[in-house]
């Protein structure tokens, strides 16, 4: 399954014709960070993710979800 954040960043970057380096420069983050982000690194600094998303008019925010809990029948 592909991560929606990764897809969003890649699609937006490509749609406006930016390289990873261009995006890094415009967002004020390192190229390595953009590469890690687009490759799905599991631990990234949220402030830097938001710096990148801000270029596209977005930011990370809490999203409601319901956790399913398995109950053992006893």
Number of C-alpha atoms within 10 A of each C-alpha: 3 7 10 9 15 15 13 14 19 17 12 14 18 13 9 8 11 14 13 19 15 13 20 19 14 13 18 12 16 14 16 12 18 22 14 14 21 17 11 15 11 7 8 12 9 11 11 17 19 17 18 25 18 13 14 13 8 11 14 13 7 5 5 6 6 5 6 6 6 6 6 5 4 3
